[in-house]
Amino acid sequence: MDPQGNASTGLGITRSERHGGTYNLLMEGDLGDEAIRPTPVPNLSLIASDSDLAGAEIELVPVAKREFRLKTAMTDLPEFAAFRVILLDCPPGLGLLTLNALVASDGVIVPLQCEFYALEGISSLMHTIEAVRRRFNARLRLCGILLTMFDRRNSLSGLVEKDARDHFGDWVFDTTIPRNIRISEAPSHGIPVILYDPKSIGASSYTALGAEIVKKEKIAIQEQVRADD
């Protein structure tokens, strides 16, 4: 859902191959041929963003029920029924592309770069999530806040971590993603860091994050079952 297409690049999908992807999904309610592509990661497929997606923010403005375009397409198309988990990579802004993703989602993982301005802006995002929950998607919930680009040698990273944990408590993942050269190098090879250098600290951090997310989701499901009973 990000016009920059970094997730596509990082999984080896070249720009010339990005057709019939998320733009078609939003604007036409359909997927082009072979839009769901295999990736180097086992059991992970990708719908790439293409260059036309950048114009979707403007094109969606006059469209009826524009906030629900993605949700409707994902509900109606049988291709999505084959997937147990769907991850939506959002652009950094809070425009119609991000809003469509929030309306279509069950939960949100918020990456927080360990710098002052990023911490300053997270309150606005929290208000947006709450507004989406009230107006469009009552089931939307915060899954966690992920501290990224964490540098233990930099005192600012430690201060941002402390402020985030003091303010948001258990919503902040125990796992942090460090600044790591292997994470930076991996996208140029078209593979994620867990395949590029599985023994690197960056890969280990993402593996730990995956395990923590699974654990949190199991707890959330158990709590929901108890609430329903």
FIVEX-236704 format. One record per residue (C-alpha): residue in one letter; x, y, z. Coordinates in pm, whole numbers, always signed. Last residue first. Layout:
N
{r "A" {X Y Z}}
...
***
This chain:
229
{r "D" {-1796 -1642 +2690}}
{r "D" {-1719 -1374 +2428}}
{r "A" {-1479 -1201 +2669}}
{r "R" {-1302 -1530 +2742}}
{r "V" {-1261 -1596 +2369}}
{r "Q" {-1130 -1242 +2317}}
{r "E" {-875 -1286 +2595}}
{r "Q" {-754 -1612 +2441}}
{r "I" {-721 -1447 +2099}}
{r "A" {-522 -1157 +2246}}
{r "I" {-290 -1399 +2429}}
{r "K" {-227 -1594 +2108}}
{r "E" {-164 -1267 +1922}}
{r "K" {+90 -1154 +2182}}
{r "K" {+284 -1481 +2151}}
{r "V" {+284 -1467 +1770}}
{r "I" {+405 -1105 +1783}}
{r "E" {+685 -1199 +2025}}
{r "A" {+804 -1484 +1803}}
{r "G" {+812 -1257 +1499}}
{r "L" {+999 -991 +1694}}
{r "A" {+1262 -1244 +1801}}
{r "T" {+1316 -1340 +1436}}
{r "Y" {+1338 -971 +1346}}
{r "S" {+1604 -916 +1613}}
{r "S" {+1803 -1221 +1510}}
{r "A" {+1808 -1101 +1149}}
{r "G" {+1941 -761 +1254}}
{r "I" {+2198 -912 +1490}}
{r "S" {+2337 -1110 +1198}}
{r "K" {+2325 -1490 +1193}}
{r "P" {+2060 -1518 +921}}
{r "D" {+2259 -1297 +682}}
{r "Y" {+2075 -1240 +352}}
{r "L" {+1788 -1477 +433}}
{r "I" {+1679 -1316 +763}}
{r "V" {+1790 -980 +618}}
{r "P" {+1515 -982 +359}}
{r "I" {+1598 -1054 -6}}
{r "G" {+1626 -837 -317}}
{r "H" {+2005 -802 -298}}
{r "S" {+1990 -423 -257}}
{r "P" {+1724 -483 +10}}
{r "A" {+1973 -681 +228}}
{r "E" {+2242 -414 +268}}
{r "S" {+2064 -187 +516}}
{r "I" {+1955 -475 +742}}
{r "R" {+2312 -612 +723}}
{r "I" {+2453 -274 +830}}
{r "N" {+2256 -276 +1153}}
{r "R" {+2077 -1 +1339}}
{r "P" {+1887 -204 +1593}}
{r "I" {+1529 -340 +1590}}
{r "T" {+1391 -355 +1943}}
{r "T" {+1214 -653 +2099}}
{r "D" {+1021 -599 +2423}}
{r "F" {+738 -460 +2211}}
{r "V" {+585 -134 +2336}}
{r "W" {+213 -170 +2417}}
{r "D" {+318 -295 +2761}}
{r "G" {+382 +60 +2881}}
{r "F" {+275 +335 +2640}}
{r "H" {+398 +646 +2823}}
{r "D" {+686 +512 +3032}}
{r "R" {+785 +264 +2760}}
{r "A" {+791 +533 +2491}}
{r "D" {+973 +785 +2711}}
{r "K" {+1233 +526 +2812}}
{r "E" {+1287 +410 +2453}}
{r "V" {+1320 +769 +2331}}
{r "L" {+1574 +842 +2604}}
{r "G" {+1777 +530 +2523}}
{r "S" {+1782 +614 +2154}}
{r "L" {+1888 +969 +2240}}
{r "S" {+2187 +836 +2437}}
{r "N" {+2336 +692 +2118}}
{r "R" {+2566 +394 +2167}}
{r "R" {+2263 +171 +2221}}
{r "D" {+2144 +249 +1869}}
{r "F" {+1781 +163 +1790}}
{r "M" {+1685 +206 +1426}}
{r "T" {+1341 +72 +1522}}
{r "L" {+1122 +65 +1834}}
{r "L" {+806 -134 +1760}}
{r "I" {+473 -26 +1908}}
{r "G" {+217 -301 +1955}}
{r "C" {-97 -480 +1836}}
{r "L" {-318 -170 +1852}}
{r "R" {-674 -265 +1775}}
{r "L" {-923 -235 +1491}}
{r "R" {-1247 -429 +1559}}
{r "A" {-1468 -118 +1557}}
{r "N" {-1369 -26 +1202}}
{r "F" {-1512 +288 +1039}}
{r "R" {-1612 +571 +1272}}
{r "R" {-1503 +483 +1626}}
{r "R" {-1208 +258 +1538}}
{r "V" {-1090 +497 +1269}}
{r "A" {-1094 +781 +1522}}
{r "E" {-898 +572 +1773}}
{r "I" {-635 +487 +1512}}
{r "T" {-612 +855 +1414}}
{r "H" {-569 +963 +1776}}
{r "M" {-287 +709 +1812}}
{r "L" {-125 +841 +1495}}
{r "S" {-135 +1196 +1627}}
{r "S" {+29 +1079 +1951}}
{r "I" {+305 +910 +1749}}
{r "G" {+423 +1237 +1597}}
{r "E" {+640 +1358 +1886}}
{r "L" {+809 +1019 +1917}}
{r "A" {+910 +1035 +1552}}
{r "Y" {+1040 +1388 +1598}}
{r "F" {+1263 +1282 +1888}}
{r "E" {+1441 +989 +1723}}
{r "C" {+1426 +617 +1790}}
{r "Q" {+1213 +533 +1487}}
{r "L" {+872 +408 +1597}}
{r "P" {+714 +128 +1393}}
{r "V" {+342 +97 +1476}}
{r "I" {+192 -251 +1441}}
{r "V" {-180 -219 +1377}}
{r "G" {-462 -469 +1414}}
{r "D" {-771 -620 +1251}}
{r "S" {-718 -442 +922}}
{r "A" {-937 -329 +629}}
{r "V" {-1027 +11 +778}}
{r "L" {-665 +70 +874}}
{r "A" {-543 -13 +522}}
{r "N" {-799 +217 +361}}
{r "L" {-694 +495 +598}}
{r "T" {-328 +443 +505}}
{r "L" {-408 +484 +136}}
{r "L" {-646 +773 +206}}
{r "G" {-381 +980 +382}}
{r "L" {-203 +945 +717}}
{r "G" {+153 +964 +582}}
{r "P" {+435 +710 +626}}
{r "P" {+301 +477 +355}}
{r "C" {+149 +148 +474}}
{r "D" {+265 -213 +442}}
{r "L" {-42 -434 +481}}
{r "L" {+26 -782 +620}}
{r "I" {-222 -1062 +548}}
{r "V" {-236 -1374 +768}}
{r "R" {-428 -1698 +701}}
{r "F" {-416 -1667 +323}}
{r "A" {-622 -1879 +83}}
{r "A" {-934 -1665 +129}}
{r "F" {-755 -1372 -35}}
{r "E" {-788 -1512 -387}}
{r "P" {-1167 -1534 -350}}
{r "L" {-1206 -1156 -405}}
{r "D" {-1506 -1005 -225}}
{r "T" {-1363 -942 +122}}
{r "M" {-1027 -811 +1}}
{r "A" {-1199 -586 -251}}
{r "T" {-1445 -450 +5}}
{r "K" {-1174 -385 +262}}
{r "L" {-957 -205 +7}}
{r "R" {-1232 +25 -116}}
{r "F" {-1379 +96 +229}}
{r "E" {-1245 +448 +290}}
{r "R" {-1361 +558 -57}}
{r "K" {-1725 +492 +27}}
{r "A" {-1820 +685 -290}}
{r "V" {-1523 +801 -498}}
{r "P" {-1459 +1178 -522}}
{r "V" {-1130 +1167 -323}}
{r "L" {-1008 +827 -447}}
{r "E" {-835 +965 -757}}
{r "I" {-626 +1204 -548}}
{r "E" {-479 +942 -313}}
{r "A" {-468 +694 -602}}
{r "G" {-210 +895 -791}}
{r "A" {+88 +740 -611}}
{r "L" {-61 +395 -674}}
{r "D" {+8 +435 -1047}}
{r "S" {+378 +354 -991}}
{r "D" {+301 -1 -879}}
{r "S" {+257 -153 -533}}
{r "A" {+330 -523 -524}}
{r "I" {+97 -800 -409}}
{r "L" {+331 -1038 -231}}
{r "S" {+344 -1405 -132}}
{r "L" {+514 -1556 +174}}
{r "N" {+499 -1931 +243}}
{r "P" {+877 -1969 +199}}
{r "V" {+1061 -1636 +164}}
{r "P" {+1217 -1577 -179}}
{r "T" {+884 -1433 -295}}
{r "P" {+586 -1569 -489}}
{r "R" {+362 -1316 -665}}
{r "I" {-6 -1232 -625}}
{r "A" {-68 -1004 -924}}
{r "E" {-31 -1301 -1161}}
{r "D" {-307 -1167 -1385}}
{r "G" {-446 -837 -1258}}
{r "L" {-635 -811 -932}}
{r "D" {-981 -659 -891}}
{r "G" {-1171 -386 -709}}
{r "E" {-1092 -151 -997}}
{r "M" {-947 +147 -808}}
{r "L" {-817 -15 -492}}
{r "L" {-716 -361 -615}}
{r "N" {-595 -227 -946}}
{r "Y" {-365 +12 -759}}
{r "T" {-258 -271 -527}}
{r "G" {-112 -482 -805}}
{r "G" {-190 -534 -1174}}
{r "H" {+164 -438 -1265}}
{r "R" {+488 -434 -1072}}
{r "E" {+726 -641 -1285}}
{r "S" {+905 -343 -1444}}
{r "R" {+965 -203 -1095}}
{r "T" {+1160 -513 -992}}
{r "I" {+1022 -756 -734}}
{r "G" {+1316 -886 -526}}
{r "L" {+1158 -896 -181}}
{r "G" {+1320 -575 -58}}
{r "T" {+1211 -397 -373}}
{r "S" {+848 -496 -320}}
{r "A" {+859 -389 +45}}
{r "N" {+1012 -58 -62}}
{r "G" {+730 +13 -306}}
{r "Q" {+743 +391 -277}}
{r "P" {+369 +395 -349}}
{r "D" {+306 +229 -10}}
{r "M" {+0 +0 +0}}
***
